[in-house]
Amino acid sequence: MSGYIGPKNVGWSEPDAGTFSLSGGTPLYKLLVTYGSQPFNSQWDQAEPMIRSSKFRLGEQATNTKEAEEWLAISNPALRDGLLRNS
């Protein structure tokens, strides 16, 4: 992980308690930076020799889960833009 996204507690950390992964399961890690915004020379990014399986990729802690759950429950159109931006 450190080569891919940066050092622990700089680019990533242990997931927060009670959260979900992108696949809806237990998250493996939590990203602390958005892609491409890591400090210069702190990671290898996509050049890092690493097998990133679907379990790893979907193990990222999900964000916006409250908004996503509301969107799925009632299709509130006011939430659409924020969910598409993932902000």
C-alpha positions in Angstrom: 0.0 0.0 0.0 2.8 2.5 0.8 4.2 2.3 -2.7 0.8 2.5 -4.3 -0.9 5.4 -2.5 1.7 6.6 0.0 2.8 5.9 3.6 0.3 4.7 6.2 -1.5 7.6 7.9 -0.4 9.9 5.0 -2.0 8.2 1.9 -4.1 5.6 3.6 -5.1 4.3 7.0 -7.1 1.6 8.8 -10.8 1.9 7.9 -13.2 3.6 10.3 -15.3 1.3 12.5 -18.8 0.6 11.3 -18.1 1.6 7.6 -18.6 -0.4 4.4 -16.3 -1.2 1.5 -17.2 -0.3 -2.1 -18.5 -3.9 -2.4 -20.7 -3.5 0.7 -18.5 -5.7 2.9 -15.9 -4.9 5.6 -13.3 -2.4 4.2 -9.7 -3.3 4.1 -8.3 0.3 4.0 -9.4 4.0 3.9 -7.9 6.4 1.4 -6.8 9.7 2.9 -6.0 11.4 -0.4 -7.7 11.6 -3.7 -6.0 9.9 -6.6 -3.1 11.9 -8.0 -3.0 14.3 -5.0 -0.4 12.4 -3.0 2.8 14.3 -1.9 5.5 14.3 -4.6 7.8 11.3 -4.4 5.8 9.6 -1.7 4.6 6.7 -3.8 4.9 4.8 -7.1 1.3 5.3 -8.1 0.2 3.0 -11.0 3.9 2.0 -11.6 4.0 0.1 -8.3 4.6 -3.6 -8.9 1.5 -4.9 -7.0 -1.3 -7.2 -7.7 -4.5 -5.3 -7.1 -7.2 -7.9 -7.2 -10.9 -7.0 -7.2 -11.0 -7.9 -3.5 -8.3 -5.2 -2.9 -9.9 -2.6 -5.2 -13.4 -3.1 -3.8 -12.0 -3.2 -0.3 -11.6 0.5 -0.2 -13.8 2.2 2.4 -16.8 3.7 0.7 -17.7 7.4 1.1 -21.1 9.0 0.7 -23.0 6.0 1.9 -25.8 8.0 3.5 -26.4 9.8 0.2 -26.1 6.6 -1.8 -28.6 4.8 0.6 -31.1 7.7 0.2 -30.6 7.7 -3.6 -31.4 4.0 -3.7 -34.3 4.3 -1.3 -36.2 7.3 -2.8 -34.2 8.4 -5.9 -33.8 12.0 -4.6 -32.6 13.9 -7.8 -30.9 16.5 -5.6 -28.3 13.9 -4.6 -27.4 12.8 -8.1 -24.7 15.4 -8.9 -22.9 14.9 -5.6 -22.9 11.2 -6.0 -21.6 11.4 -9.5 -18.8 13.7 -8.4 -18.2 11.4 -5.3 -17.8 14.5 -3.1 
